[in-house]
Amino acid sequence: MKDLAVLIRTYFDYKNLEAFIEKEKSQGGLKESLILVTFAQLISFFAISLATIIGSFFSAELASYLSPASFAALLVFAVIGVLFFYIFSGILFILSKILGGKGSFSSQSYALSVIMLAATAVSFPVSLFMHVEAVGILISLISLALTLYMVYAQYKTMKAVHQLSWIKAAAVVGVLWLAIFAFLVTMMMLLMMGPVPVPV
């Protein structure tokens, strides 16, 4: 397992991040990526679980979620998250190949899993307070900044793994994240609209 402290420092070294990925991409494949992604998802599981416990001191509604069934559901979502990582990586791989990418799916997935582990580890302390209203705005701003940097790191990853120009790498990552954003906005709008009345 990688030294998280070293990995985080390297992750935030934005000037040398691409060179690090260029070197790192050949250090593992799908098996190693699975280990790193699973570890990252476990970190997320513990972060959300602890955040729920901390938040329960400030919200009676959150306190009602403190049950074995709720934590079991969070664990299931963590497992599903592993699957979604490879779907995410697969879409990036297809887009990269369309634009002339030269890397393999295994090296790309491994490089992305390294980035994911670093991003998840960095987000851990911030996530603990996501349900505390007193610091809600601050936590949201920090989370946004960390997410944007993660997208930047993914862009650098695609550029290094597939030897793409900066504009092609930006297009690959940008198209997928715009699609994800559009999907989330659509889902939120549908939820706000409520159920569609069925004529009788």
N, C-alpha and C positions, 0 to 999 in steps of 0.2 A: 504494500500500500504506500502511496506517495506521502511525503512529508507535507502536511497541509499548510504549515507556516511558510515553507519555502514556495509551495505552489501558489499561495495567495500573493506573496510578494512578486512572484514572476507574473502572475495574472494582471497585476496593476502596473507592471512595467510596460506601459503602452508603446513606448518607443521600440522595445525589443520583443514585443509579443509575437509578431509574425515570425521572427527568427527562431523563437522558442518553439512555436508550433511546427515550423519547417523541420526542426530537429526531432521533435517529439512524435510526429506522425508515424514514424517507422518503428516506434518502440512497443507497439501493441496492435492488436486486431480486435475482432468481435468479442472474443472471450474476455479480454482485458477491459473492453468498453462495458461489457455487461457487469463486471465486478464494480467498476467505478460508478456506473449509473445506479446500480442497486444501493451502493453506499450513500450516494447523493440523495436518493429517495428516502432512505432511512433517516438521514439528517432532516429532511423536510418533514417526515412523519413526526419526529420528536419535537421539532420546532413548532409545528401546528398544535400538537398535543399540549406542550408546555404553554403556548400562547393562549390556548383555551382555558387552561387551569388558572393562569395569571389573570386573564380577562374575567373569569368567573367571580373574582373578588370585587369587580367593578360593575358587573352586569348580572342580574338575576336570570336573564334569558340564557346567557352563556352557561351559567351554573346548571341549568336544566339539561345541558348536553353532556355533563360529566357522567358518563355511563360506559360500561364495557362495550355495549353495542356501538356507541359513537366512535370509540377509539378503534374498534374492529373495522368500522367503515373507513376510517382514515387510513388504516393499514392496507385495506383493499385498494383505495385510491392510489396509494404509494406504489403498489404492484402494477396497477394499470398505467401509472406514470412511466414505468420502464418500457412498456409497449409503445406508448405515445412518443417516447424519445426516438425509437427506431422508425416510427412512421415519419416523424419530423425530419430525421436524418435522411430517410429514403426520398422524401420530396425534394430536399436540398440537393441530393445526389442527382436526381433526374434533371432538375433545373440546371445544375452545373454541367452535366453532360450535354444538354441541349446547346449550351453556350461554349462548348469546347473544352470542358474540364478534363484533366488527365489523371486525377487521383482515383483510388479504389474506394468502394463503399466501406470496407473494413478500416482502412486508415483514416478516412473521414470520420467515421463513427467514433473511433478511438480518440481522435483529436477533439471532437465535440464533447466527448464524455469527460475529458480532462478539464475543459472549460466549464462544463456543467458542474463538476465537483467543486471547483474553485468558487464559482458564482453562488452555489448553494451554501457553502461553508461561510462565505462572507455575509450572506443574507441571514444566517441563523440568529445572531444576536438582535438584529433589527426586527425579525419576525416575531420575537417573543413578546413585543409590546404592540402588536398590530391591533389588538382589541382594547387598548387603553385609550379612551377618548381624550384624555388630557394631553397626550402627545401624538394624537392622530394625524394632524397636519404634517408635523415634522417627520413622522414615520413614513407617511405617504410620499413626501418629497425625496427622502433618502431611498425608498424603494424604487421610485421612478428613476433616480439617477443610477442606481445599481442595475436596473433592467436595461436602460439605454447603453450602459457600458458593456453589459453582457451581449447585446446585439452587435456592438462594435467588435467585441472579441469573436463572435461568430463570423462576422464579415472577414476579419483577419484570418480566421481558420479556413474559410472557403478559398480565400485568395492564396494561402500558403499550400493547402493540400492539392488544389486543382490547378495551380499555376495560372490563375485567371488575372486579367487586368483589374484594376481597382473598380472600374465602372461595371464590369460583368459580375464581380463578386458582390458589389453593392446591390446590383439588380437581383441576384439570386436570393440574398437574405431579405432584401426589401420587399420583394413580391410576396414571399411567404408570410412575413410579419404583417403586411398590409391585408392579406387574405385572412389571417387570424384575427386581426383587429376588426375587420368588416364582419366576420362571423360573430364575434363577441357582441358588437354593437347591435347586430340584427337580433341576437338572442335576448339581449336586454330590452330591446324595443318590444319584442313579442311578449316577454314576461310582464312588461308594464301595461300592455294592452289587455292582458288577462285572457281568459278562455273565450273563444269565438262562439257566440250563441248559435245553437242548432235549431233551425226552424222545425216546428211541429205541425 
